[in-house]
Amino acid sequence: MIRKAQGGWKSDGKLYQEYTIVIYLSDTTLDKVHTAADEMIKTFNQSSVLIQENQTKTEFYGGADE
C-alpha cells in the first residue's frame, strides 16, 4: 500500500516540510527492502529513506464456532 503524507524536519531552528510517501510492505525480507530503498534514494534524489520494522501477526478469522 502506498499513502501520501507530509514529511518534515528541523534544522538550525527552521522547520522544513516536503511531500512524502509511505510504503507499507509485508511478507518480504530486510535485504529486499534495502534493495527497494536503494532504488528510491536514486529515483527521488534522497540522502536516505526511513525504514521502520514492526513485528505483526496476521490471521484469517472466520468467527467463533457455535
CHARMM-style PDB file with segment names, atoms N, HN, CA, C and O in Angstrom:
ATOM      1  N   MET     1       0.850  -1.166   0.000  1.00  0.00      PROA
ATOM      2  CA  MET     1       0.000   0.000   0.000  1.00  0.00      PROA
ATOM      3  C   MET     1       0.900   1.234   0.000  1.00  0.00      PROA
ATOM      4  O   MET     1       1.921   1.252   0.688  1.00  0.00      PROA
ATOM      5  N   ILE     2       0.544   2.238  -0.744  1.00  0.00      PROA
ATOM      6  HN  ILE     2      -0.285   2.224  -1.302  1.00  0.00      PROA
ATOM      7  CA  ILE     2       1.275   3.497  -0.789  1.00  0.00      PROA
ATOM      8  C   ILE     2       0.325   4.619  -0.373  1.00  0.00      PROA
ATOM      9  O   ILE     2      -0.795   4.714  -0.874  1.00  0.00      PROA
ATOM     10  N   ARG     3       0.784   5.466   0.548  1.00  0.00      PROA
ATOM     11  HN  ARG     3       1.694   5.389   0.955  1.00  0.00      PROA
ATOM     12  CA  ARG     3      -0.027   6.591   1.027  1.00  0.00      PROA
ATOM     13  C   ARG     3       0.750   7.890   0.911  1.00  0.00      PROA
ATOM     14  O   ARG     3       1.970   7.909   1.070  1.00  0.00      PROA
ATOM     15  N   LYS     4       0.045   8.970   0.635  1.00  0.00      PROA
ATOM     16  HN  LYS     4      -0.947   8.955   0.506  1.00  0.00      PROA
ATOM     17  CA  LYS     4       0.639  10.304   0.642  1.00  0.00      PROA
ATOM     18  C   LYS     4       0.738  10.785   2.083  1.00  0.00      PROA
ATOM     19  O   LYS     4      -0.109  10.460   2.915  1.00  0.00      PROA
ATOM     20  N   ALA     5       1.783  11.562   2.372  1.00  0.00      PROA
ATOM     21  HN  ALA     5       2.471  11.826   1.696  1.00  0.00      PROA
ATOM     22  CA  ALA     5       1.974  12.092   3.720  1.00  0.00      PROA
ATOM     23  C   ALA     5       2.731  13.408   3.633  1.00  0.00      PROA
ATOM     24  O   ALA     5       3.192  13.793   2.558  1.00  0.00      PROA
ATOM     25  N   GLN     6       2.859  14.089   4.749  1.00  0.00      PROA
ATOM     26  HN  GLN     6       2.485  13.776   5.622  1.00  0.00      PROA
ATOM     27  CA  GLN     6       3.663  15.299   4.850  1.00  0.00      PROA
ATOM     28  C   GLN     6       4.851  14.995   5.751  1.00  0.00      PROA
ATOM     29  O   GLN     6       4.680  14.647   6.920  1.00  0.00      PROA
ATOM     30  N   GLY     7       6.047  15.127   5.207  1.00  0.00      PROA
ATOM     31  HN  GLY     7       6.185  15.409   4.258  1.00  0.00      PROA
ATOM     32  CA  GLY     7       7.257  14.899   5.984  1.00  0.00      PROA
ATOM     33  C   GLY     7       7.853  16.228   6.397  1.00  0.00      PROA
ATOM     34  O   GLY     7       7.574  17.264   5.794  1.00  0.00      PROA
ATOM     35  N   GLY     8       8.670  16.188   7.424  1.00  0.00      PROA
ATOM     36  HN  GLY     8       8.897  15.346   7.914  1.00  0.00      PROA
ATOM     37  CA  GLY     8       9.291  17.419   7.856  1.00  0.00      PROA
ATOM     38  C   GLY     8      10.448  17.167   8.795  1.00  0.00      PROA
ATOM     39  O   GLY     8      10.604  16.075   9.340  1.00  0.00      PROA
ATOM     40  N   TRP     9      11.251  18.189   8.973  1.00  0.00      PROA
ATOM     41  HN  TRP     9      11.125  19.077   8.530  1.00  0.00      PROA
ATOM     42  CA  TRP     9      12.369  18.118   9.890  1.00  0.00      PROA
ATOM     43  C   TRP     9      12.760  19.534  10.298  1.00  0.00      PROA
ATOM     44  O   TRP     9      12.405  20.504   9.629  1.00  0.00      PROA
ATOM     45  N   LYS    10      13.500  19.642  11.411  1.00  0.00      PROA
ATOM     46  HN  LYS    10      13.788  18.854  11.955  1.00  0.00      PROA
ATOM     47  CA  LYS    10      14.009  20.920  11.876  1.00  0.00      PROA
ATOM     48  C   LYS    10      15.510  20.946  11.667  1.00  0.00      PROA
ATOM     49  O   LYS    10      16.205  19.956  11.897  1.00  0.00      PROA
ATOM     50  N   SER    11      15.996  22.094  11.227  1.00  0.00      PROA
ATOM     51  HN  SER    11      15.431  22.898  11.040  1.00  0.00      PROA
ATOM     52  CA  SER    11      17.428  22.290  11.053  1.00  0.00      PROA
ATOM     53  C   SER    11      17.737  23.758  11.310  1.00  0.00      PROA
ATOM     54  O   SER    11      17.115  24.641  10.720  1.00  0.00      PROA
ATOM     55  N   ASP    12      18.679  24.014  12.173  1.00  0.00      PROA
ATOM     56  HN  ASP    12      19.185  23.297  12.653  1.00  0.00      PROA
ATOM     57  CA  ASP    12      19.068  25.393  12.518  1.00  0.00      PROA
ATOM     58  C   ASP    12      17.870  26.238  12.954  1.00  0.00      PROA
ATOM     59  O   ASP    12      17.784  27.422  12.631  1.00  0.00      PROA
ATOM     60  N   GLY    13      16.947  25.617  13.690  1.00  0.00      PROA
ATOM     61  HN  GLY    13      17.017  24.655  13.952  1.00  0.00      PROA
ATOM     62  CA  GLY    13      15.785  26.335  14.196  1.00  0.00      PROA
ATOM     63  C   GLY    13      14.685  26.557  13.177  1.00  0.00      PROA
ATOM     64  O   GLY    13      13.660  27.156  13.503  1.00  0.00      PROA
ATOM     65  N   LYS    14      14.870  26.092  11.955  1.00  0.00      PROA
ATOM     66  HN  LYS    14      15.703  25.606  11.690  1.00  0.00      PROA
ATOM     67  CA  LYS    14      13.853  26.251  10.912  1.00  0.00      PROA
ATOM     68  C   LYS    14      13.131  24.928  10.687  1.00  0.00      PROA
ATOM     69  O   LYS    14      13.720  23.853  10.795  1.00  0.00      PROA
ATOM     70  N   LEU    15      11.850  25.032  10.374  1.00  0.00      PROA
ATOM     71  HN  LEU    15      11.371  25.906  10.286  1.00  0.00      PROA
ATOM     72  CA  LEU    15      11.043  23.851  10.071  1.00  0.00      PROA
ATOM     73  C   LEU    15      10.931  23.709   8.560  1.00  0.00      PROA
ATOM     74  O   LEU    15      10.543  24.649   7.867  1.00  0.00      PROA
ATOM     75  N   TYR    16      11.270  22.536   8.058  1.00  0.00      PROA
ATOM     76  HN  TYR    16      11.585  21.772   8.621  1.00  0.00      PROA
ATOM     77  CA  TYR    16      11.176  22.245   6.635  1.00  0.00      PROA
ATOM     78  C   TYR    16      10.148  21.145   6.425  1.00  0.00      PROA
ATOM     79  O   TYR    16      10.059  20.210   7.221  1.00  0.00      PROA
ATOM     80  N   GLN    17       9.373  21.259   5.356  1.00  0.00      PROA
ATOM     81  HN  GLN    17       9.446  22.018   4.710  1.00  0.00      PROA
ATOM     82  CA  GLN    17       8.386  20.247   5.029  1.00  0.00      PROA
ATOM     83  C   GLN    17       8.545  19.848   3.570  1.00  0.00      PROA
ATOM     84  O   GLN    17       8.977  20.643   2.736  1.00  0.00      PROA
ATOM     85  N   GLU    18       8.186  18.601   3.279  1.00  0.00      PROA
ATOM     86  HN  GLU    18       7.835  17.956   3.957  1.00  0.00      PROA
ATOM     87  CA  GLU    18       8.237  18.138   1.903  1.00  0.00      PROA
ATOM     88  C   GLU    18       7.176  17.071   1.684  1.00  0.00      PROA
ATOM     89  O   GLU    18       6.705  16.430   2.624  1.00  0.00      PROA
ATOM     90  N   TYR    19       6.815  16.900   0.429  1.00  0.00      PROA
ATOM     91  HN  TYR    19       7.197  17.420  -0.334  1.00  0.00      PROA
ATOM     92  CA  TYR    19       5.900  15.834   0.030  1.00  0.00      PROA
ATOM     93  C   TYR    19       6.553  14.501   0.379  1.00  0.00      PROA
ATOM     94  O   TYR    19       7.745  14.308   0.138  1.00  0.00      PROA
ATOM     95  N   THR    20       5.793  13.603   0.932  1.00  0.00      PROA
ATOM     96  HN  THR    20       4.825  13.759   1.127  1.00  0.00      PROA
ATOM     97  CA  THR    20       6.314  12.323   1.407  1.00  0.00      PROA
ATOM     98  C   THR    20       5.380  11.205   0.991  1.00  0.00      PROA
ATOM     99  O   THR    20       4.168  11.407   0.910  1.00  0.00      PROA
ATOM    100  N   ILE    21       5.925  10.035   0.728  1.00  0.00      PROA
ATOM    101  HN  ILE    21       6.910   9.871   0.794  1.00  0.00      PROA
ATOM    102  CA  ILE    21       5.103   8.846   0.534  1.00  0.00      PROA
ATOM    103  C   ILE    21       5.485   7.818   1.586  1.00  0.00      PROA
ATOM    104  O   ILE    21       6.645   7.708   1.983  1.00  0.00      PROA
ATOM    105  N   VAL    22       4.494   7.075   2.025  1.00  0.00      PROA
ATOM    106  HN  VAL    22       3.551   7.164   1.703  1.00  0.00      PROA
ATOM    107  CA  VAL    22       4.702   5.991   2.979  1.00  0.00      PROA
ATOM    108  C   VAL    22       4.328   4.701   2.260  1.00  0.00      PROA
ATOM    109  O   VAL    22       3.230   4.582   1.715  1.00  0.00      PROA
ATOM    110  N   ILE    23       5.228   3.753   2.262  1.00  0.00      PROA
ATOM    111  HN  ILE    23       6.119   3.849   2.705  1.00  0.00      PROA
ATOM    112  CA  ILE    23       5.008   2.480   1.577  1.00  0.00      PROA
ATOM    113  C   ILE    23       4.966   1.375   2.630  1.00  0.00      PROA
ATOM    114  O   ILE    23       5.916   1.200   3.393  1.00  0.00      PROA
ATOM    115  N   TYR    24       3.873   0.639   2.665  1.00  0.00      PROA
ATOM    116  HN  TYR    24       3.101   0.781   2.045  1.00  0.00      PROA
ATOM    117  CA  TYR    24       3.720  -0.473   3.598  1.00  0.00      PROA
ATOM    118  C   TYR    24       4.011  -1.777   2.861  1.00  0.00      PROA
ATOM    119  O   TYR    24       3.395  -2.066   1.835  1.00  0.00      PROA
ATOM    120  N   LEU    25       4.937  -2.551   3.380  1.00  0.00      PROA
ATOM    121  HN  LEU    25       5.437  -2.316   4.213  1.00  0.00      PROA
ATOM    122  CA  LEU    25       5.298  -3.833   2.783  1.00  0.00      PROA
ATOM    123  C   LEU    25       5.074  -4.947   3.789  1.00  0.00      PROA
ATOM    124  O   LEU    25       5.170  -4.733   4.998  1.00  0.00      PROA
ATOM    125  N   SER    26       4.778  -6.133   3.285  1.00  0.00      PROA
ATOM    126  HN  SER    26       4.700  -6.306   2.304  1.00  0.00      PROA
ATOM    127  CA  SER    26       4.664  -7.306   4.159  1.00  0.00      PROA
ATOM    128  C   SER    26       5.178  -8.517   3.402  1.00  0.00      PROA
ATOM    129  O   SER    26       5.310  -8.500   2.179  1.00  0.00      PROA
ATOM    130  N   ASP    27       5.464  -9.565   4.155  1.00  0.00      PROA
ATOM    131  HN  ASP    27       5.356  -9.580   5.149  1.00  0.00      PROA
ATOM    132  CA  ASP    27       5.945 -10.825   3.572  1.00  0.00      PROA
ATOM    133  C   ASP    27       7.158 -10.607   2.677  1.00  0.00      PROA
ATOM    134  O   ASP    27       7.174 -11.037   1.523  1.00  0.00      PROA
ATOM    135  N   THR    28       8.175  -9.935   3.218  1.00  0.00      PROA
ATOM    136  HN  THR    28       8.161  -9.586   4.155  1.00  0.00      PROA
ATOM    137  CA  THR    28       9.407  -9.682   2.479  1.00  0.00      PROA
ATOM    138  C   THR    28      10.584  -9.796   3.433  1.00  0.00      PROA
ATOM    139  O   THR    28      10.404 -10.065   4.621  1.00  0.00      PROA
ATOM    140  N   THR    29      11.766  -9.596   2.925  1.00  0.00      PROA
ATOM    141  HN  THR    29      11.912  -9.377   1.960  1.00  0.00      PROA
ATOM    142  CA  THR    29      12.966  -9.656   3.752  1.00  0.00      PROA
ATOM    143  C   THR    29      13.585  -8.264   3.844  1.00  0.00      PROA
ATOM    144  O   THR    29      13.312  -7.394   3.016  1.00  0.00      PROA
ATOM    145  N   LEU    30      14.411  -8.070   4.847  1.00  0.00      PROA
ATOM    146  HN  LEU    30      14.632  -8.776   5.519  1.00  0.00      PROA
ATOM    147  CA  LEU    30      15.071  -6.783   5.007  1.00  0.00      PROA
ATOM    148  C   LEU    30      16.012  -6.514   3.835  1.00  0.00      PROA
ATOM    149  O   LEU    30      16.156  -5.366   3.416  1.00  0.00      PROA
ATOM    150  N   ASP    31      16.651  -7.547   3.304  1.00  0.00      PROA
ATOM    151  HN  ASP    31      16.534  -8.480   3.645  1.00  0.00      PROA
ATOM    152  CA  ASP    31      17.515  -7.368   2.134  1.00  0.00      PROA
ATOM    153  C   ASP    31      16.732  -6.824   0.940  1.00  0.00      PROA
ATOM    154  O   ASP    31      17.219  -5.945   0.229  1.00  0.00      PROA
ATOM    155  N   LYS    32      15.533  -7.335   0.718  1.00  0.00      PROA
ATOM    156  HN  LYS    32      15.137  -8.049   1.295  1.00  0.00      PROA
ATOM    157  CA  LYS    32      14.702  -6.847  -0.386  1.00  0.00      PROA
ATOM    158  C   LYS    32      14.230  -5.413  -0.137  1.00  0.00      PROA
ATOM    159  O   LYS    32      14.119  -4.617  -1.069  1.00  0.00      PROA
ATOM    160  N   VAL    33      13.956  -5.096   1.118  1.00  0.00      PROA
ATOM    161  HN  VAL    33      14.045  -5.743   1.875  1.00  0.00      PROA
ATOM    162  CA  VAL    33      13.554  -3.731   1.465  1.00  0.00      PROA
ATOM    163  C   VAL    33      14.719  -2.779   1.199  1.00  0.00      PROA
ATOM    164  O   VAL    33      14.522  -1.691   0.658  1.00  0.00      PROA
ATOM    165  N   HSD    34      15.930  -3.184   1.578  1.00  0.00      PROA
ATOM    166  HN  HSD    34      16.091  -4.068   2.017  1.00  0.00      PROA
ATOM    167  CA  HSD    34      17.107  -2.345   1.319  1.00  0.00      PROA
ATOM    168  C   HSD    34      17.338  -2.146  -0.179  1.00  0.00      PROA
ATOM    169  O   HSD    34      17.711  -1.055  -0.609  1.00  0.00      PROA
ATOM    170  N   THR    35      17.121  -3.185  -0.966  1.00  0.00      PROA
ATOM    171  HN  THR    35      16.818  -4.072  -0.617  1.00  0.00      PROA
ATOM    172  CA  THR    35      17.261  -3.058  -2.421  1.00  0.00      PROA
ATOM    173  C   THR    35      16.253  -2.050  -2.960  1.00  0.00      PROA
ATOM    174  O   THR    35      16.601  -1.213  -3.794  1.00  0.00      PROA
ATOM    175  N   ALA    36      15.012  -2.121  -2.496  1.00  0.00      PROA
ATOM    176  HN  ALA    36      14.730  -2.801  -1.819  1.00  0.00      PROA
ATOM    177  CA  ALA    36      13.987  -1.158  -2.918  1.00  0.00      PROA
ATOM    178  C   ALA    36      14.345   0.245  -2.448  1.00  0.00      PROA
ATOM    179  O   ALA    36      14.150   1.214  -3.182  1.00  0.00      PROA
ATOM    180  N   ALA    37      14.867   0.363  -1.229  1.00  0.00      PROA
ATOM    181  HN  ALA    37      15.025  -0.424  -0.632  1.00  0.00      PROA
ATOM    182  CA  ALA    37      15.262   1.672  -0.698  1.00  0.00      PROA
ATOM    183  C   ALA    37      16.391   2.283  -1.524  1.00  0.00      PROA
ATOM    184  O   ALA    37      16.409   3.492  -1.753  1.00  0.00      PROA
ATOM    185  N   ASP    38      17.336   1.448  -1.973  1.00  0.00      PROA
ATOM    186  HN  ASP    38      17.321   0.466  -1.786  1.00  0.00      PROA
ATOM    187  CA  ASP    38      18.411   1.945  -2.832  1.00  0.00      PROA
ATOM    188  C   ASP    38      17.835   2.587  -4.093  1.00  0.00      PROA
ATOM    189  O   ASP    38      18.293   3.647  -4.520  1.00  0.00      PROA
ATOM    190  N   GLU    39      16.843   1.952  -4.679  1.00  0.00      PROA
ATOM    191  HN  GLU    39      16.471   1.091  -4.332  1.00  0.00      PROA
ATOM    192  CA  GLU    39      16.202   2.500  -5.883  1.00  0.00      PROA
ATOM    193  C   GLU    39      15.460   3.796  -5.576  1.00  0.00      PROA
ATOM    194  O   GLU    39      15.507   4.740  -6.365  1.00  0.00      PROA
ATOM    195  N   MET    40      14.778   3.847  -4.437  1.00  0.00      PROA
ATOM    196  HN  MET    40      14.741   3.080  -3.796  1.00  0.00      PROA
ATOM    197  CA  MET    40      14.040   5.061  -4.063  1.00  0.00      PROA
ATOM    198  C   MET    40      14.989   6.227  -3.811  1.00  0.00      PROA
ATOM    199  O   MET    40      14.688   7.361  -4.183  1.00  0.00      PROA
ATOM    200  N   ILE    41      16.134   5.959  -3.182  1.00  0.00      PROA
ATOM    201  HN  ILE    41      16.378   5.038  -2.880  1.00  0.00      PROA
ATOM    202  CA  ILE    41      17.117   7.009  -2.933  1.00  0.00      PROA
ATOM    203  C   ILE    41      17.577   7.615  -4.250  1.00  0.00      PROA
ATOM    204  O   ILE    41      17.679   8.836  -4.374  1.00  0.00      PROA
ATOM    205  N   LYS    42      17.851   6.774  -5.226  1.00  0.00      PROA
ATOM    206  HN  LYS    42      17.768   5.782  -5.125  1.00  0.00      PROA
ATOM    207  CA  LYS    42      18.285   7.261  -6.539  1.00  0.00      PROA
ATOM    208  C   LYS    42      17.149   7.991  -7.261  1.00  0.00      PROA
ATOM    209  O   LYS    42      17.329   9.108  -7.746  1.00  0.00      PROA
ATOM    210  N   THR    43      15.985   7.353  -7.328  1.00  0.00      PROA
ATOM    211  HN  THR    43      15.838   6.445  -6.934  1.00  0.00      PROA
ATOM    212  CA  THR    43      14.857   7.894  -8.090  1.00  0.00      PROA
ATOM    213  C   THR    43      14.376   9.233  -7.547  1.00  0.00      PROA
ATOM    214  O   THR    43      14.091  10.150  -8.317  1.00  0.00      PROA
ATOM    215  N   PHE    44      14.282   9.349  -6.212  1.00  0.00      PROA
ATOM    216  HN  PHE    44      14.513   8.604  -5.587  1.00  0.00      PROA
ATOM    217  CA  PHE    44      13.737  10.561  -5.597  1.00  0.00      PROA
ATOM    218  C   PHE    44      14.815  11.518  -5.101  1.00  0.00      PROA
ATOM    219  O   PHE    44      14.514  12.501  -4.425  1.00  0.00      PROA
ATOM    220  N   ASN    45      16.080  11.229  -5.438  1.00  0.00      PROA
ATOM    221  HN  ASN    45      16.325  10.430  -5.988  1.00  0.00      PROA
ATOM    222  CA  ASN    45      17.201  12.095  -5.074  1.00  0.00      PROA
ATOM    223  C   ASN    45      17.221  12.403  -3.578  1.00  0.00      PROA
ATOM    224  O   ASN    45      17.231  13.566  -3.174  1.00  0.00      PROA
ATOM    225  N   GLN    46      17.227  11.362  -2.773  1.00  0.00      PROA
ATOM    226  HN  GLN    46      17.219  10.418  -3.101  1.00  0.00      PROA
ATOM    227  CA  GLN    46      17.210  11.500  -1.320  1.00  0.00      PROA
ATOM    228  C   GLN    46      18.559  11.093  -0.730  1.00  0.00      PROA
ATOM    229  O   GLN    46      19.283  10.292  -1.321  1.00  0.00      PROA
ATOM    230  N   SER    47      18.889  11.644   0.427  1.00  0.00      PROA
ATOM    231  HN  SER    47      18.301  12.295   0.906  1.00  0.00      PROA
ATOM    232  CA  SER    47      20.102  11.215   1.118  1.00  0.00      PROA
ATOM    233  C   SER    47      19.854   9.930   1.892  1.00  0.00      PROA
ATOM    234  O   SER    47      20.787   9.178   2.173  1.00  0.00      PROA
ATOM    235  N   SER    48      18.590   9.678   2.239  1.00  0.00      PROA
ATOM    236  HN  SER    48      17.832  10.290   2.011  1.00  0.00      PROA
ATOM    237  CA  SER    48      18.230   8.458   2.966  1.00  0.00      PROA
ATOM    238  C   SER    48      16.722   8.267   2.899  1.00  0.00      PROA
ATOM    239  O   SER    48      15.984   9.172   2.509  1.00  0.00      PROA
ATOM    240  N   VAL    49      16.280   7.088   3.283  1.00  0.00      PROA
ATOM    241  HN  VAL    49      16.879   6.352   3.600  1.00  0.00      PROA
ATOM    242  CA  VAL    49      14.851   6.811   3.467  1.00  0.00      PROA
ATOM    243  C   VAL    49      14.689   6.170   4.840  1.00  0.00      PROA
ATOM    244  O   VAL    49      15.589   5.482   5.322  1.00  0.00      PROA
ATOM    245  N   LEU    50      13.559   6.395   5.456  1.00  0.00      PROA
ATOM    246  HN  LEU    50      12.827   6.953   5.065  1.00  0.00      PROA
ATOM    247  CA  LEU    50      13.280   5.821   6.768  1.00  0.00      PROA
ATOM    248  C   LEU    50      12.675   4.438   6.585  1.00  0.00      PROA
ATOM    249  O   LEU    50      11.720   4.261   5.828  1.00  0.00      PROA
ATOM    250  N   ILE    51      13.237   3.465   7.281  1.00  0.00      PROA
ATOM    251  HN  ILE    51      14.012   3.608   7.896  1.00  0.00      PROA
ATOM    252  CA  ILE    51      12.691   2.105   7.282  1.00  0.00      PROA
ATOM    253  C   ILE    51      12.303   1.779   8.714  1.00  0.00      PROA
ATOM    254  O   ILE    51      13.128   1.850   9.625  1.00  0.00      PROA
ATOM    255  N   GLN    52      11.048   1.422   8.903  1.00  0.00      PROA
ATOM    256  HN  GLN    52      10.377   1.364   8.163  1.00  0.00      PROA
ATOM    257  CA  GLN    52      10.557   1.036  10.222  1.00  0.00      PROA
ATOM    258  C   GLN    52      10.045  -0.383  10.131  1.00  0.00      PROA
ATOM    259  O   GLN    52       9.214  -0.698   9.279  1.00  0.00      PROA
ATOM    260  N   GLU    53      10.542  -1.249  11.015  1.00  0.00      PROA
ATOM    261  HN  GLU    53      11.217  -0.994  11.707  1.00  0.00      PROA
ATOM    262  CA  GLU    53      10.136  -2.649  11.011  1.00  0.00      PROA
ATOM    263  C   GLU    53       9.293  -2.927  12.256  1.00  0.00      PROA
ATOM    264  O   GLU    53       9.703  -2.627  13.377  1.00  0.00      PROA
ATOM    265  N   ASN    54       8.123  -3.499  12.043  1.00  0.00      PROA
ATOM    266  HN  ASN    54       7.790  -3.742  11.132  1.00  0.00      PROA
ATOM    267  CA  ASN    54       7.227  -3.865  13.145  1.00  0.00      PROA
ATOM    268  C   ASN    54       6.882  -5.341  13.040  1.00  0.00      PROA
ATOM    269  O   ASN    54       6.571  -5.842  11.960  1.00  0.00      PROA
ATOM    270  N   GLN    55       6.938  -6.013  14.141  1.00  0.00      PROA
ATOM    271  HN  GLN    55       7.191  -5.606  15.019  1.00  0.00      PROA
ATOM    272  CA  GLN    55       6.502  -7.407  14.172  1.00  0.00      PROA
ATOM    273  C   GLN    55       4.976  -7.424  14.236  1.00  0.00      PROA
ATOM    274  O   GLN    55       4.375  -6.763  15.084  1.00  0.00      PROA
ATOM    275  N   THR    56       4.366  -8.171  13.349  1.00  0.00      PROA
ATOM    276  HN  THR    56       4.854  -8.708  12.661  1.00  0.00      PROA
ATOM    277  CA  THR    56       2.912  -8.272  13.337  1.00  0.00      PROA
ATOM    278  C   THR    56       2.495  -9.729  13.234  1.00  0.00      PROA
ATOM    279  O   THR    56       3.272 -10.596  12.836  1.00  0.00      PROA
ATOM    280  N   LYS    57       1.279  -9.963  13.595  1.00  0.00      PROA
ATOM    281  HN  LYS    57       0.648  -9.258  13.918  1.00  0.00      PROA
ATOM    282  CA  LYS    57       0.681 -11.283  13.440  1.00  0.00      PROA
ATOM    283  C   LYS    57      -0.548 -11.124  12.561  1.00  0.00      PROA
ATOM    284  O   LYS    57      -1.394 -10.265  12.812  1.00  0.00      PROA
ATOM    285  N   THR    58      -0.644 -11.945  11.541  1.00  0.00      PROA
ATOM    286  HN  THR    58       0.042 -12.643  11.337  1.00  0.00      PROA
ATOM    287  CA  THR    58      -1.782 -11.880  10.625  1.00  0.00      PROA
ATOM    288  C   THR    58      -2.544 -13.196  10.713  1.00  0.00      PROA
ATOM    289  O   THR    58      -1.946 -14.271  10.698  1.00  0.00      PROA
ATOM    290  N   GLU    59      -3.863 -13.104  10.805  1.00  0.00      PROA
ATOM    291  HN  GLU    59      -4.349 -12.231  10.817  1.00  0.00      PROA
ATOM    292  CA  GLU    59      -4.670 -14.328  10.799  1.00  0.00      PROA
ATOM    293  C   GLU    59      -5.974 -14.068  10.068  1.00  0.00      PROA
ATOM    294  O   GLU    59      -6.495 -12.954  10.095  1.00  0.00      PROA
ATOM    295  N   PHE    60      -6.495 -15.084   9.422  1.00  0.00      PROA
ATOM    296  HN  PHE    60      -6.072 -15.990   9.401  1.00  0.00      PROA
ATOM    297  CA  PHE    60      -7.811 -15.009   8.819  1.00  0.00      PROA
ATOM    298  C   PHE    60      -8.778 -15.635   9.814  1.00  0.00      PROA
ATOM    299  O   PHE    60      -8.731 -16.838  10.070  1.00  0.00      PROA
ATOM    300  N   TYR    61      -9.654 -14.806  10.369  1.00  0.00      PROA
ATOM    301  HN  TYR    61      -9.692 -13.829  10.160  1.00  0.00      PROA
ATOM    302  CA  TYR    61     -10.578 -15.256  11.413  1.00  0.00      PROA
ATOM    303  C   TYR    61     -11.955 -15.428  10.805  1.00  0.00      PROA
ATOM    304  O   TYR    61     -12.479 -14.506  10.180  1.00  0.00      PROA
ATOM    305  N   GLY    62     -12.531 -16.572  10.979  1.00  0.00      PROA
ATOM    306  HN  GLY    62     -12.105 -17.321  11.487  1.00  0.00      PROA
ATOM    307  CA  GLY    62     -13.838 -16.848  10.407  1.00  0.00      PROA
ATOM    308  C   GLY    62     -14.976 -16.828  11.392  1.00  0.00      PROA
ATOM    309  O   GLY    62     -16.098 -17.184  11.030  1.00  0.00      PROA
ATOM    310  N   GLY    63     -14.735 -16.427  12.622  1.00  0.00      PROA
ATOM    311  HN  GLY    63     -13.823 -16.139  12.915  1.00  0.00      PROA
ATOM    312  CA  GLY    63     -15.784 -16.371  13.629  1.00  0.00      PROA
ATOM    313  C   GLY    63     -15.672 -17.526  14.615  1.00  0.00      PROA
ATOM    314  O   GLY    63     -14.946 -18.494  14.389  1.00  0.00      PROA
ATOM    315  N   ALA    64     -16.403 -17.402  15.701  1.00  0.00      PROA
ATOM    316  HN  ALA    64     -16.993 -16.617  15.885  1.00  0.00      PROA
ATOM    317  CA  ALA    64     -16.383 -18.419  16.750  1.00  0.00      PROA
ATOM    318  C   ALA    64     -17.287 -19.583  16.347  1.00  0.00      PROA
ATOM    319  O   ALA    64     -18.367 -19.383  15.792  1.00  0.00      PROA
ATOM    320  N   ASP    65     -16.826 -20.799  16.634  1.00  0.00      PROA
ATOM    321  HN  ASP    65     -15.949 -20.961  17.085  1.00  0.00      PROA
ATOM    322  CA  ASP    65     -17.662 -21.974  16.410  1.00  0.00      PROA
ATOM    323  C   ASP    65     -18.793 -21.979  17.419  1.00  0.00      PROA
ATOM    324  O   ASP    65     -18.579 -21.730  18.605  1.00  0.00      PROA
ATOM    325  N   GLU    66     -19.996 -22.263  16.946  1.00  0.00      PROA
ATOM    326  HN  GLU    66     -20.169 -22.466  15.982  1.00  0.00      PROA
ATOM    327  CA  GLU    66     -21.134 -22.319  17.882  1.00  0.00      PROA
ATOM    328  C   GLU    66     -21.711 -23.683  17.916  1.00  0.00      PROA
ATOM    329  OT1 GLU    66     -22.674 -23.929  18.642  1.00  0.00      PROA
TER     330      GLU     66
END
